Amino acid sequence: MTLDSAVHVADGAAGEPELVGLINLDQGRRPSVLSVVAVILVVEDPCARDRTWRRGDSDLDNRELATFLLFICAGGLILAYRSARLALLPVLETLKWKLLTIFALYCAWLAGSLIVAWKVGLFSGKVWAAAVLWFLIAGIGMFGRFVDVGVKKGVLSRQVVEAVGIVAAFEFIVNLQPFSIWIELPLQLVIIFLAMIEAVSSFKPEFRPVGCASRGLLGLITAVIVLHTIWRLFADRNSLDGEALLQLLILPIWLTVWATPAVFLLGLVSAYEKQFLRLKWFNDRNRPKLLVLLAVIRGLGVVPSAVSGFVAPYAQVAARSGSYKETLRQIDQWKRDSQRRATEIALNHWRLDRYAGDQGTDASGRRNDRREFRETKAALRFLSACQSGWYGRSEGRLNRYRPDILTVVSNFDLQGLPGEHGIKLCTRRDGRAWYAWRETVTGWVFAIGGVGSPPSEWYYDGPTPPRGFPSNAAGWTSSLEPERLEWRSEPILE
């Protein structure tokens, strides 16, 4: 059976006769995959069709209804199990009156936006469910990000860009035409399950094949939803509610823009609160003088990242000085040093790009192309510390290095290496010697190892991997000897 004939049968019937027609058209045989896809694309329960952006002012479409039902079921499951309720207690204990009050003010701010939008025609009862879903999924998430405002630059600007970007437009189009409620419920459960698998696979290298499969299934589901949306929009093109569509399109945009200044203000207040606590700690846990606090507010202004970045030794000197002028002087000194450091970091990044692929050396004899040198050495040093810590505790035997240390230390994200880190490990048969090496993107190899009881650390670098376990004869250098040229500290990059 072709897809066109399957669609013709599915679209011309209602209720159960669709599947019967498909079977009869296919001469009694089991329907083909194309037939099933056609039914999924076209068949809707009558109520769902009536609510396909022609709904009344207070109706939910099937996708919104399914999402609300899943939220209710999840909350019911949490409350039904005693272990889940006990796990919530620490979370509820942290929600002190201060945080709850701030959250209530945030909700009031968003409620004010709905009133304003109602007055100017940007909001109506047709999209109230979409507004509630935005609050549950995105609005609460934005509120939680106020703690990152002073730590991560651009966190709010990225949120606004996402709200008006291509991805947001794609989500709007995909969500226009829901399936039947009996399809929406299992479909959303499957999507949540696959998304969780993909998230776990990004942290666990051993799950990456499963993560790739889940991404493929998510892509297939997305393609089916897109085809379904295009088909229904074409079929219902003469009866679409243009006003509701426009309100739905711009709803996440203006809600995000409205929420941004509130989250920014919360982040600024939170950053100053932490800064004042820091100053109190530096001042032997005594509250600094009012002049110091006023100088901090004047000097740091309304930039949350600057408020959070003013730390020791500058903040310590300012807190203990008790002087308005000295506090301002320390802030000015911190700003100059921060600008100098930022310039140095930018220059170091420029050098990495400038000398990429250059196999020469500088005046000191160090290689010009130093890409991944910093990250590789940091990862190998971390691995050496782990081996030293595990020495004597491997598989119940004393005085052994672990041959499976790379299964215990599964990733080196904090050191800057990708998930497929490429580190190779060799352990001697008696377990009393080991080394690990990695080839950088430049082709230069770094290695680290140990022989005998810790502390024992040997270093190696060269164009090829080491020829054997650590020893001077194999080209290694002990930590007790002068430091190797390429193992010296790298320029700062962050």
N, C-alpha and C positions, 0 to 999 in steps of 0.2 A: 504494500500500500504506500502511495506517495504521501508526502506531508500535506500537499494541497487538498487531496481527497479526504485525509483525516481531519483537517481543519474544517472542511465543509460540513462533515458529519457532526463534529463536535459543536460547531457554532450554530447549527440549525436545530439542535435539540436542547432539552432542558431536563435536569435531574438525571436519573439512571439511564435513560435511553441512549445517551451518548456512547457509553461503553458497549451496549448491545448493538448499536448501529455499526460501531467499529468492527466488532467481531463478525457480524453478518456480512459487512462489506469485504472482509478479508476471508470469506468463505469458511467460517467456522474455526479458523486457526487462531492461535493466541496472537493478540495484537502486537505489531512490531514496536521497536523503540520509538520510531517517529510518531506512531499513533499515540503512545503514552505522552510524549512531549507535547503533542498537539492538544491533548485533553488538558494538560497542566497549563498550557498557554491560554486556552480559550475558555474552559469551563469555569464558571463562577456560580455560586449559589445565588438565587434571585435577589436576596437581600443585599448581597455584596455588590451586585450590579447597580442597584438603586442608589448605593452610597458611593459610587465611583465619581467623586467630585461633582455630584449632583445632589449631595445629601442635605439634610436639614441643618438648622443652626446648632443642634446639640448632639448629632449622631457621631458615633465613632466608626471609622472604617475598620476592616478586619485586622489590618496590621497593627493599628494602635490598640485594638481590643486584645489581640494576642499578647502584645507587649505588657499591657496592664495585668493581664491574667498571670503572666510569668512572674512579674514583680510580686503579685499577691501570693502566688504559690511559693516563691523563694522565701518571702517573709514568714509564711506559715510553717515551712519546713524548719526554719531557724528556731522559731518559737516552740515547735513540737518536740525537739530533741534537747534533753537537759544539757548535754555536753556543749551544744551550740549556744545555749543560753549562758552557760558559764563562761564560754569564750568571749561573749559580748560584754561581760561585766567589766574587765579592764578597760575596754573602749569607752563604756559609759562613764566610768570613773574619771577618765581624762576630760570628758566633756563638762568642764566646770561652768559655773554660771557666767563667767566672763565670755567664754567661747560661744555659749548658747545665746547670750545677749547679742554678740556680734553677728551670729548667724541669723537671728531674728531681724536685726536691722538690715542685713543684706537681703533677706526675703521681702521686707517692706519696700526696699529700694526697687526691687524687680517688680513688685506689685504696682508701684507707682508708674513704672514704665508701661504696664498694660493699660492703665487708665489713660495715660497720655496718648498711647497708640490708638486706643478706642476712639478718642476725641478726634484724631486726625485721620481716621479711616485705615490705619495700618493693621488693626486687629478687630476680630469679631468672634462670635460664638462658633463660627465654622472651623476655626483653627485652635480652639481652646485646648484640645487634646494634644496637639503638636507642641503647644507652649508648655504643657505639663511635662511631656516627654523630654523637651529640651532642658527643663529645669532638673529633672531626675538624672539625665545622662550627662549633659554639658554644664548646666548651671552650678550644680554642687561640685563638679570637678573644678570649675573656675574658682569657686570659693576656696577650695583646698589649696590652690596654687598661690594664695597670697603669701605663704611662707617661702616661696621660691622667688618672689619679686625682687628681694634684695640680694639674692645669691646668683640667680641665672639671668643674665641680661637678655632682653627681648622675649621673655616668656609670654607676656601679654600681647605684644605685637604679632607674634606667630599665631596666637589664638585668633586674633582678628583676621589675619590673612587666610587662615584655614576656613573661617566662616564665610569668606567672600570668594574663595578660590574655586578651581575647577572641580576638586573633589566634592565640595559642598553642592555645586550645581549637579554633579552626577548623582549624588545621594537624593537630591530633590526629585530628579527625573525618575529614578528607580522606585521611589516610594509613592509615586502617583497612583499606581494601580495595584491594589492588594489582591492576594489570592483568596480563595475560600478560607474560612476560619479553620477548617479541618486540615488545610494545607499549611496555613500560617503558623499554627502552634508547633507542629513537628519541625517545620522548616527553620524557625527561629532557634529551637533547641539544637538542631544539627549545626547551624551556623555558630552558635555560642561554643559548642563542643569543639568544632574544628578551629575556631579562633584561639581557644585555650591551648589546644595541641600546638598550634603554630607559635604561640607565645612561649610555651615551655621549651620547644625545640630551639629557640633562639638562645637559650641559656645552657642547654644540655646538648653538646655535640653528638652524643650517641643517638639522640632523637631526631637528628636532622633529616634522615630519609623519610621518617613519618611526617615531619613538618613540611617537606616538599610535597608529599601526597596530599596533605590537608590543604595546602595552598592551591593545588590543582583542583581539588573538589570545590573549594570556595570560588575559584574562577569559573568552574562549570555552573555552579548555582547562580552566580552573578549573571552569566550569559543567558541562562533560562529566564531569570527575572527581567533582564533587559528586553529580551524578545517578547515576553509577556506584556511588558509595559508598552512597547511600541505597537503591538497588535491592538491592545485595548484602547490606546489613545487614538489610533486610526479609526477603530470601529465606533468610538464615542465622540468623534471630533466635533459633531454638531451640537452636542449637549453638555459640553464642559462648562464649568463655572469659572469664568475668567477672573472674577474678583477673588474667589477663594484660592485659586492657583497663585495669583500674585501675592496675596497675603502669606501663603505658605512658603513661597520662595524667599521673601525678604524677612520672614519671622526670625530665623536664627541669626541673621545679619544684625538687625537692630537690637535684638536682645543681647548679643555678644558685645556690641559697641556700648550699650547702656551699662552693662555689668562691669566693663573694663575700668572706668574711673573708681568705682567702689572697691574693686579688688586691689587697684593700685594704692588707694588710700589705706586700706587694711595692711598691705605690705609695707608701706612707709611707717605706719604706727608700730607694726611688729618689729621692724628693723631698729627703730629708736628705742623700743622697750629692751631689746637684747643689748643694744649699745649701752644703755644706762646701767643695766645689770653688769655688764663687763667692766664699766668704769668703777662701779661699786666694789667689784671683786679686786680690781687693781689697787683700790684705795683701802686695802686691808678690811674689806667688807663693810666699810663705812660709806654712807651716801656722800658723793662728791658735793662740793659747794655749788650753789645755784649759779654762780658766775661761770663755772666750768660747763655746766649743762647748757646755759645760754650760748656760750661760745661754740659748743659742739653743734647746736642747732643752726647758728649763723654760718659756721664754716662748712658744714656738710650739706645744708640746704634740703631740697626735696628729691634728691636722687637716692633711691633705696640702696643701690649697689655701693654708692659711696659711704652711706651710713654703716652698712655691714662690713665694708672693707677697712674701716679705720680700726686697726688692731695694734697690739704691742709691736714694737716698744713705744710707739708714738702715743697710743691711748694710755698706756701705763704712766708715762711721764706727765701727760696732761692731767690725769686723774689725781696724781699726787701733788701736782704743783699748786692747785687751788687758785690759780691765776687765770684771769680772762685772756690776757695778752699771750701768756705762755701756751695756753690751749690752742689759740689761733695760730701761733707759730708752729706748733707741732702738726696741726692739720695742714698748713702750707707745706711743711717739709715732707709730710706723707704724700701729698699730691704731687710734688716734684719727683720724689723717688718712684712713685707709681707710674708717672709718665715716662720716666727714664727706663723703667723695667719694661713697660709696654713697647717702647721704641726698640729696646734690645730684643724682645721676643719677635717683633715684626721683622727685624733685620736677620735674625737667625732663621726664620721661616723663608725669607727671601734667599738666603744662602743655600738652603736645602734645595729650593727650586732651581737656583742659578747653576749649581754644580751637579745637578742630576745627570748621571751618566759619565761624569768626568773621572777618569781613572788616575788622575795625577795626585800629587800631594802638595801640602802647603809648606810654608817656610820651616815649620817645626817637624815636618816629616809625617804628619797625620794626613789621612786620605781626605780628598776634597768632597767626594760623594759620601755623605754620612746618613743617608736615609735608612731608617729603622735601627741605627746603631744604639740610640738611647733606649728604645723600647726593648730591643733584644737583650741588652746587658741588664736592664732592670728585671726582665723575666727570668733570666738565668740566675741572677743573684737571689731572687725570691725562691726559685727552685732549690738552690743550694741551702738556703736557710731551712726549707722544709725537710731536706734530706738530713741535715744536722739534727733537727728536732726529732725526726723519726728514728735516728740511729739507736740501736739497742732495743727498739720496740717492734720490730718487723716480724710478724708471724710468730711471736712468742720466743724468738731466738735472740740472744744477746749479740751486740756489736755487729749489726748488719745494716747496710743501706737498702732501702726499699727498691726492688726492681720494677714495681708497679706504681711509682710515685706519680706518674703522669695520669693515672686513672683517678688518683686522689685529688690532685690539682688539675682539674679538667679544663680550665681556661685561664687566660692571662689578660682579661679585659682591663683590669686596673693598671696594668703595665703598658697598655696600648697596643697589644698584638691582636690580630683578628682571631675569629673562632678556630679556623684551621691554622694553628700557630706554627706548625712545622718544626717543633723542637724534637730532636731525636735523643734517646736515652740509652746508655750502655752501662751495665752493671757486671762486675766481675763475678765469676762463679761462686767464690767464697763470700761474696757480699761485702767485702771490706774495701772495695774501690769502685768508683763510679765516675761517669762524666756525661754531660749533656751538651749538645751543640745545635746551632741553628744558622742557616745561611740567610743573610739579609737579601733584600731586593737588589742590592748592588752587586751581589755575588761574593761579598766578603763574609767569612765565617767566624763566629764567636763561639767559644766553648768554656765551660766551667766544670770543675770536678773536685774530687777529694780522694785521699788515700789514707787508710787507717782511721783512728778515732778523731772526731771533731775536737777542736777547730782545725780543719784541714781544708784549705781552699786553693785551687790551682786555676790559672787562667791561660787561655790560648786564643789566638786570632790569626787568620791567614786566608789565603785564597782557596784552600782545600780543607776538608774536615781533618781533625787530629788523627794521627796514625795509631794511637793506642792510649792506654790509661795514663793519667798524669805522671809525668817525670820530666826532668830536664832533657833527657835523651830524646824524648818524643816531641820536644819543642814547647813544653809547657813552662810556666813561670809560677813559682809559689808566692803566696801572699806575703811571705816573709822577705821576699826579694824586691828590688825596685819595681815599681809599677810599670806594666807594659804601656807603650805609648797610646795604643788605641783603646785601652781600658780606662783611660783617664775620664774624668767627668765630662759630660756633654753640655753644650750651651742650653740654656733654659728655653723651653718652647711653650710654657703655659704659666 
